[in-house]
Amino acid sequence: MINMSQKKKELSKKLKERAIFEGFTIAGIASIPGSSRIKLRTNALERWLSSNNHAEMKWMEADARRNIDSLFKEAKSVLSVGFAYINSQNNNDNFLKVAKFGQGEDYHKVIHKKLKNIGKWINLEIPDCKWKICVDTSPLLEKAWAEEAGIGWIGKNSNLISKKNGSWLTLGFMILTEELMPDKPHQSLCGKCDICIEQCPTEAIVEPFVIKSDLCIAYHTIESRDEIIPKKIEKNLNGWVAGCDICQDICPWNKSVPYNNNDDTAPKEWIKNINFESLNWDEETWKENLKGTTLKRIKPWMWKRNIQANLKNKDKKI
């Protein structure tokens, strides 16, 4: 007769295997309420917010982010998954650059669809288990729970890093009412390396693990609704018009990671070929190109703002 512990172990193994089958790169499980590190990460979030490091991203203040129970009261476990978005076609020689996470299909939809398929599997395999999907927009302390589930650690650049897959990962979660076998939380492997802090052109990583958003190129090109990009950011754009990959490109853990070459991660043709001519695109052209990508968060007028800032900066350097 299989005891409860063995059943829990086998069920957990099958669930993670199902996640890989659905196309996720990595999967792990954490128990709720988690270890003491969740409390430490929650306290770190409080300090980050109280220092106003989130700038205008007010949704980061949501109370639910501090308490997973408020998202799903009966929950006992969290399935954490990582989807690798690095594609061999990402590299191009254009001056204007788009961060790799935004070059393919909208990862929110890609991850949600895969998690929903896992949910259908759960309904058959564990019919008494209720589940809730969380992808990026949910007020969940995502990277902390991913670290708790053992799929990686939070690096000094604040990205989740996996030993095998580096930090080219977008995250998804399923909160479950089934008690499962948790994986061992991941330990940090950044060691004494500070290359991401040293190489950030705007000094946005003000101390290990702490990003000051209003110094971050990604924040100013994606989130900021200001009409003008600040001078300090503008002079350091170096072609970035949507996000920034500098702290990931130079991370030693990203030197040799496997590509995920599928249709979901393949860069859009217009992104591979974007240039200053795009300033002449009308609103409809922008909307058509942005459709189906996570980049639609950047409004057409913001694209023009970002491109014009790069044009101005490039002219100064010539």
TORDRENNU-516647 format. One record per residue (C-alpha): residue number from 1; chain; x, y, z. Coordinates in steps of 0.05 Angstrom, whole numbers, plus 5000, padded with zeros to 4 digits. Layout:
+-----+-----+------+------+------+
: seq : mol :   px :   py :   pz :
+-----+-----+------+------+------+
: NUM :   A :    X :    Y :    Z :
...
+-----+-----+------+------+------+
END
This chain:
+-----+-----+------+------+------+
: seq : mol :   px :   py :   pz :
+-----+-----+------+------+------+
:   1 :   A : 5000 : 5000 : 5000 :
:   2 :   A : 5028 : 5068 : 4980 :
:   3 :   A : 5034 : 5115 : 5040 :
:   4 :   A : 5013 : 5188 : 5036 :
:   5 :   A : 5085 : 5214 : 5032 :
:   6 :   A : 5101 : 5168 : 4973 :
:   7 :   A : 5036 : 5188 : 4937 :
:   8 :   A : 5052 : 5262 : 4948 :
:   9 :   A : 5122 : 5251 : 4920 :
:  10 :   A : 5098 : 5215 : 4858 :
:  11 :   A : 5043 : 5265 : 4845 :
:  12 :   A : 5092 : 5323 : 4851 :
:  13 :   A : 5140 : 5288 : 4803 :
:  14 :   A : 5084 : 5277 : 4752 :
:  15 :   A : 5061 : 5349 : 4757 :
:  16 :   A : 5131 : 5376 : 4742 :
:  17 :   A : 5139 : 5327 : 4685 :
:  18 :   A : 5072 : 5351 : 4657 :
:  19 :   A : 5098 : 5423 : 4660 :
:  20 :   A : 5159 : 5404 : 4619 :
:  21 :   A : 5114 : 5365 : 4571 :
:  22 :   A : 5073 : 5428 : 4560 :
:  23 :   A : 5135 : 5466 : 4538 :
:  24 :   A : 5162 : 5497 : 4601 :
:  25 :   A : 5237 : 5498 : 4610 :
:  26 :   A : 5239 : 5486 : 4685 :
:  27 :   A : 5189 : 5471 : 4740 :
:  28 :   A : 5190 : 5467 : 4816 :
:  29 :   A : 5142 : 5464 : 4875 :
:  30 :   A : 5139 : 5504 : 4940 :
:  31 :   A : 5095 : 5495 : 5001 :
:  32 :   A : 5052 : 5550 : 5029 :
:  33 :   A : 5068 : 5591 : 5071 :
:  34 :   A : 5139 : 5576 : 5050 :
:  35 :   A : 5204 : 5581 : 5089 :
:  36 :   A : 5232 : 5641 : 5127 :
:  37 :   A : 5262 : 5668 : 5062 :
:  38 :   A : 5192 : 5688 : 5037 :
:  39 :   A : 5186 : 5733 : 5098 :
:  40 :   A : 5256 : 5761 : 5084 :
:  41 :   A : 5237 : 5775 : 5011 :
:  42 :   A : 5172 : 5807 : 5033 :
:  43 :   A : 5210 : 5853 : 5081 :
:  44 :   A : 5258 : 5870 : 5024 :
:  45 :   A : 5198 : 5889 : 4981 :
:  46 :   A : 5173 : 5935 : 5037 :
:  47 :   A : 5241 : 5970 : 5040 :
:  48 :   A : 5243 : 5977 : 4964 :
:  49 :   A : 5174 : 6008 : 4963 :
:  50 :   A : 5186 : 6054 : 5022 :
:  51 :   A : 5247 : 6082 : 4985 :
:  52 :   A : 5202 : 6095 : 4925 :
:  53 :   A : 5247 : 6052 : 4881 :
:  54 :   A : 5185 : 6030 : 4842 :
:  55 :   A : 5176 : 6102 : 4815 :
:  56 :   A : 5107 : 6106 : 4782 :
:  57 :   A : 5093 : 6031 : 4783 :
:  58 :   A : 5040 : 6037 : 4838 :
:  59 :   A : 5012 : 5968 : 4826 :
:  60 :   A : 5074 : 5941 : 4861 :
:  61 :   A : 5043 : 5968 : 4926 :
:  62 :   A : 4984 : 5918 : 4924 :
:  63 :   A : 4975 : 5886 : 4993 :
:  64 :   A : 4962 : 5818 : 4960 :
:  65 :   A : 5035 : 5816 : 4938 :
:  66 :   A : 5055 : 5809 : 5011 :
:  67 :   A : 5007 : 5752 : 5026 :
:  68 :   A : 4994 : 5694 : 4979 :
:  69 :   A : 4934 : 5672 : 5021 :
:  70 :   A : 4896 : 5734 : 4997 :
:  71 :   A : 4901 : 5706 : 4926 :
:  72 :   A : 4875 : 5637 : 4942 :
:  73 :   A : 4855 : 5623 : 5014 :
:  74 :   A : 4854 : 5546 : 5011 :
:  75 :   A : 4921 : 5540 : 4976 :
:  76 :   A : 4974 : 5493 : 5002 :
:  77 :   A : 5025 : 5490 : 4945 :
:  78 :   A : 5054 : 5531 : 4888 :
:  79 :   A : 5077 : 5504 : 4821 :
:  80 :   A : 5130 : 5551 : 4793 :
:  81 :   A : 5150 : 5546 : 4720 :
:  82 :   A : 5201 : 5582 : 4676 :
:  83 :   A : 5193 : 5592 : 4601 :
:  84 :   A : 5258 : 5605 : 4564 :
:  85 :   A : 5250 : 5660 : 4512 :
:  86 :   A : 5321 : 5662 : 4485 :
:  87 :   A : 5321 : 5647 : 4411 :
:  88 :   A : 5380 : 5638 : 4363 :
:  89 :   A : 5350 : 5693 : 4318 :
:  90 :   A : 5351 : 5745 : 4374 :
:  91 :   A : 5418 : 5773 : 4355 :
:  92 :   A : 5418 : 5827 : 4302 :
:  93 :   A : 5463 : 5885 : 4282 :
:  94 :   A : 5411 : 5940 : 4283 :
:  95 :   A : 5426 : 6003 : 4322 :
:  96 :   A : 5355 : 6003 : 4350 :
:  97 :   A : 5344 : 5946 : 4399 :
:  98 :   A : 5285 : 5911 : 4432 :
:  99 :   A : 5296 : 5869 : 4495 :
: 100 :   A : 5293 : 5795 : 4480 :
: 101 :   A : 5233 : 5781 : 4525 :
: 102 :   A : 5190 : 5824 : 4479 :
: 103 :   A : 5213 : 5800 : 4411 :
: 104 :   A : 5167 : 5740 : 4403 :
: 105 :   A : 5094 : 5725 : 4421 :
: 106 :   A : 5063 : 5756 : 4483 :
: 107 :   A : 5092 : 5712 : 4538 :
: 108 :   A : 5031 : 5725 : 4583 :
: 109 :   A : 4986 : 5688 : 4533 :
: 110 :   A : 5038 : 5634 : 4518 :
: 111 :   A : 5048 : 5617 : 4591 :
: 112 :   A : 4974 : 5623 : 4609 :
: 113 :   A : 4955 : 5574 : 4554 :
: 114 :   A : 5007 : 5523 : 4577 :
: 115 :   A : 4985 : 5530 : 4650 :
: 116 :   A : 4913 : 5521 : 4630 :
: 117 :   A : 4932 : 5455 : 4596 :
: 118 :   A : 4965 : 5434 : 4661 :
: 119 :   A : 4900 : 5453 : 4697 :
: 120 :   A : 4861 : 5406 : 4651 :
: 121 :   A : 4910 : 5351 : 4669 :
: 122 :   A : 4901 : 5366 : 4743 :
: 123 :   A : 4826 : 5362 : 4736 :
: 124 :   A : 4834 : 5290 : 4712 :
: 125 :   A : 4892 : 5268 : 4757 :
: 126 :   A : 4873 : 5305 : 4821 :
: 127 :   A : 4798 : 5320 : 4814 :
: 128 :   A : 4792 : 5348 : 4885 :
: 129 :   A : 4848 : 5399 : 4873 :
: 130 :   A : 4828 : 5471 : 4858 :
: 131 :   A : 4879 : 5516 : 4823 :
: 132 :   A : 4891 : 5587 : 4804 :
: 133 :   A : 4938 : 5613 : 4749 :
: 134 :   A : 4983 : 5673 : 4761 :
: 135 :   A : 5024 : 5704 : 4704 :
: 136 :   A : 5061 : 5769 : 4716 :
: 137 :   A : 5000 : 5813 : 4723 :
: 138 :   A : 4977 : 5778 : 4788 :
: 139 :   A : 5001 : 5810 : 4853 :
: 140 :   A : 5047 : 5753 : 4872 :
: 141 :   A : 5118 : 5757 : 4898 :
: 142 :   A : 5139 : 5719 : 4836 :
: 143 :   A : 5214 : 5714 : 4838 :
: 144 :   A : 5213 : 5698 : 4913 :
: 145 :   A : 5165 : 5640 : 4901 :
: 146 :   A : 5206 : 5616 : 4841 :
: 147 :   A : 5268 : 5616 : 4886 :
: 148 :   A : 5228 : 5581 : 4940 :
: 149 :   A : 5208 : 5527 : 4890 :
: 150 :   A : 5282 : 5516 : 4872 :
: 151 :   A : 5280 : 5535 : 4798 :
: 152 :   A : 5332 : 5590 : 4807 :
: 153 :   A : 5357 : 5646 : 4851 :
: 154 :   A : 5347 : 5721 : 4851 :
: 155 :   A : 5411 : 5752 : 4823 :
: 156 :   A : 5442 : 5819 : 4840 :
: 157 :   A : 5408 : 5848 : 4778 :
: 158 :   A : 5341 : 5826 : 4809 :
: 159 :   A : 5328 : 5775 : 4754 :
: 160 :   A : 5315 : 5702 : 4770 :
: 161 :   A : 5375 : 5661 : 4747 :
: 162 :   A : 5377 : 5586 : 4732 :
: 163 :   A : 5443 : 5547 : 4731 :
: 164 :   A : 5426 : 5515 : 4664 :
: 165 :   A : 5383 : 5568 : 4631 :
: 166 :   A : 5410 : 5634 : 4658 :
: 167 :   A : 5361 : 5691 : 4667 :
: 168 :   A : 5326 : 5688 : 4599 :
: 169 :   A : 5262 : 5663 : 4633 :
: 170 :   A : 5192 : 5689 : 4641 :
: 171 :   A : 5154 : 5660 : 4700 :
: 172 :   A : 5086 : 5629 : 4712 :
: 173 :   A : 5052 : 5600 : 4773 :
: 174 :   A : 4995 : 5555 : 4793 :
: 175 :   A : 4969 : 5561 : 4865 :
: 176 :   A : 4940 : 5494 : 4885 :
: 177 :   A : 4897 : 5468 : 4942 :
: 178 :   A : 4934 : 5400 : 4940 :
: 179 :   A : 4990 : 5389 : 4990 :
: 180 :   A : 5051 : 5369 : 4948 :
: 181 :   A : 5124 : 5352 : 4960 :
: 182 :   A : 5164 : 5417 : 4959 :
: 183 :   A : 5231 : 5424 : 4925 :
: 184 :   A : 5291 : 5452 : 4961 :
: 185 :   A : 5295 : 5528 : 4956 :
: 186 :   A : 5352 : 5552 : 4912 :
: 187 :   A : 5414 : 5584 : 4942 :
: 188 :   A : 5445 : 5645 : 4911 :
: 189 :   A : 5504 : 5631 : 4865 :
: 190 :   A : 5524 : 5702 : 4847 :
: 191 :   A : 5581 : 5699 : 4897 :
: 192 :   A : 5628 : 5759 : 4893 :
: 193 :   A : 5610 : 5775 : 4821 :
: 194 :   A : 5587 : 5847 : 4812 :
: 195 :   A : 5592 : 5853 : 4736 :
: 196 :   A : 5518 : 5871 : 4727 :
: 197 :   A : 5526 : 5928 : 4778 :
: 198 :   A : 5590 : 5953 : 4746 :
: 199 :   A : 5565 : 5950 : 4674 :
: 200 :   A : 5497 : 5984 : 4683 :
: 201 :   A : 5507 : 6050 : 4645 :
: 202 :   A : 5457 : 6089 : 4687 :
: 203 :   A : 5478 : 6058 : 4754 :
: 204 :   A : 5406 : 6033 : 4765 :
: 205 :   A : 5430 : 5974 : 4808 :
: 206 :   A : 5442 : 6019 : 4868 :
: 207 :   A : 5463 : 5960 : 4912 :
: 208 :   A : 5461 : 5884 : 4902 :
: 209 :   A : 5389 : 5861 : 4888 :
: 210 :   A : 5362 : 5933 : 4889 :
: 211 :   A : 5340 : 5968 : 4825 :
: 212 :   A : 5322 : 6041 : 4827 :
: 213 :   A : 5269 : 6043 : 4773 :
: 214 :   A : 5276 : 6116 : 4754 :
: 215 :   A : 5348 : 6102 : 4734 :
: 216 :   A : 5331 : 6040 : 4693 :
: 217 :   A : 5329 : 6042 : 4617 :
: 218 :   A : 5275 : 5988 : 4615 :
: 219 :   A : 5231 : 6029 : 4661 :
: 220 :   A : 5237 : 6092 : 4620 :
: 221 :   A : 5225 : 6057 : 4553 :
: 222 :   A : 5167 : 6013 : 4575 :
: 223 :   A : 5133 : 6039 : 4638 :
: 224 :   A : 5145 : 6114 : 4641 :
: 225 :   A : 5089 : 6157 : 4612 :
: 226 :   A : 5131 : 6221 : 4616 :
: 227 :   A : 5135 : 6259 : 4550 :
: 228 :   A : 5210 : 6268 : 4555 :
: 229 :   A : 5263 : 6217 : 4574 :
: 230 :   A : 5311 : 6246 : 4626 :
: 231 :   A : 5379 : 6268 : 4600 :
: 232 :   A : 5419 : 6217 : 4641 :
: 233 :   A : 5377 : 6160 : 4611 :
: 234 :   A : 5376 : 6190 : 4541 :
: 235 :   A : 5451 : 6194 : 4534 :
: 236 :   A : 5458 : 6121 : 4556 :
: 237 :   A : 5403 : 6091 : 4513 :
: 238 :   A : 5452 : 6066 : 4460 :
: 239 :   A : 5396 : 6041 : 4415 :
: 240 :   A : 5348 : 6012 : 4467 :
: 241 :   A : 5276 : 6030 : 4448 :
: 242 :   A : 5239 : 5976 : 4487 :
: 243 :   A : 5271 : 5948 : 4550 :
: 244 :   A : 5345 : 5934 : 4561 :
: 245 :   A : 5385 : 5870 : 4565 :
: 246 :   A : 5453 : 5897 : 4587 :
: 247 :   A : 5453 : 5867 : 4657 :
: 248 :   A : 5433 : 5800 : 4627 :
: 249 :   A : 5478 : 5801 : 4566 :
: 250 :   A : 5539 : 5809 : 4610 :
: 251 :   A : 5519 : 5759 : 4664 :
: 252 :   A : 5567 : 5699 : 4666 :
: 253 :   A : 5508 : 5652 : 4677 :
: 254 :   A : 5481 : 5672 : 4608 :
: 255 :   A : 5545 : 5657 : 4569 :
: 256 :   A : 5523 : 5589 : 4543 :
: 257 :   A : 5450 : 5573 : 4552 :
: 258 :   A : 5406 : 5529 : 4508 :
: 259 :   A : 5361 : 5565 : 4458 :
: 260 :   A : 5286 : 5555 : 4457 :
: 261 :   A : 5275 : 5559 : 4382 :
: 262 :   A : 5200 : 5553 : 4372 :
: 263 :   A : 5146 : 5596 : 4341 :
: 264 :   A : 5130 : 5630 : 4407 :
: 265 :   A : 5200 : 5658 : 4417 :
: 266 :   A : 5218 : 5673 : 4344 :
: 267 :   A : 5228 : 5749 : 4336 :
: 268 :   A : 5177 : 5787 : 4295 :
: 269 :   A : 5206 : 5809 : 4227 :
: 270 :   A : 5192 : 5882 : 4240 :
: 271 :   A : 5230 : 5878 : 4306 :
: 272 :   A : 5290 : 5847 : 4272 :
: 273 :   A : 5290 : 5903 : 4221 :
: 274 :   A : 5267 : 5963 : 4262 :
: 275 :   A : 5302 : 6028 : 4243 :
: 276 :   A : 5290 : 6103 : 4245 :
: 277 :   A : 5241 : 6098 : 4187 :
: 278 :   A : 5191 : 6072 : 4238 :
: 279 :   A : 5183 : 6145 : 4261 :
: 280 :   A : 5140 : 6153 : 4198 :
: 281 :   A : 5092 : 6096 : 4217 :
: 282 :   A : 5022 : 6119 : 4232 :
: 283 :   A : 4982 : 6098 : 4293 :
: 284 :   A : 4949 : 6039 : 4256 :
: 285 :   A : 5016 : 6011 : 4232 :
: 286 :   A : 5043 : 6012 : 4303 :
: 287 :   A : 4980 : 5979 : 4331 :
: 288 :   A : 4982 : 5925 : 4277 :
: 289 :   A : 5055 : 5909 : 4291 :
: 290 :   A : 5047 : 5910 : 4366 :
: 291 :   A : 4986 : 5864 : 4364 :
: 292 :   A : 5001 : 5796 : 4395 :
: 293 :   A : 5064 : 5820 : 4431 :
: 294 :   A : 5077 : 5841 : 4502 :
: 295 :   A : 5103 : 5906 : 4473 :
: 296 :   A : 5034 : 5934 : 4463 :
: 297 :   A : 5042 : 5961 : 4533 :
: 298 :   A : 5086 : 6014 : 4499 :
: 299 :   A : 5038 : 6062 : 4465 :
: 300 :   A : 5055 : 6086 : 4394 :
: 301 :   A : 5072 : 6156 : 4419 :
: 302 :   A : 5121 : 6125 : 4469 :
: 303 :   A : 5156 : 6086 : 4414 :
: 304 :   A : 5166 : 6151 : 4376 :
: 305 :   A : 5191 : 6184 : 4440 :
: 306 :   A : 5241 : 6128 : 4451 :
: 307 :   A : 5265 : 6126 : 4378 :
: 308 :   A : 5271 : 6202 : 4375 :
: 309 :   A : 5313 : 6202 : 4439 :
: 310 :   A : 5360 : 6151 : 4407 :
: 311 :   A : 5363 : 6191 : 4342 :
: 312 :   A : 5381 : 6254 : 4381 :
: 313 :   A : 5433 : 6216 : 4421 :
: 314 :   A : 5462 : 6183 : 4359 :
: 315 :   A : 5469 : 6251 : 4323 :
: 316 :   A : 5509 : 6277 : 4382 :
: 317 :   A : 5558 : 6219 : 4378 :
: 318 :   A : 5569 : 6225 : 4303 :
+-----+-----+------+------+------+
END
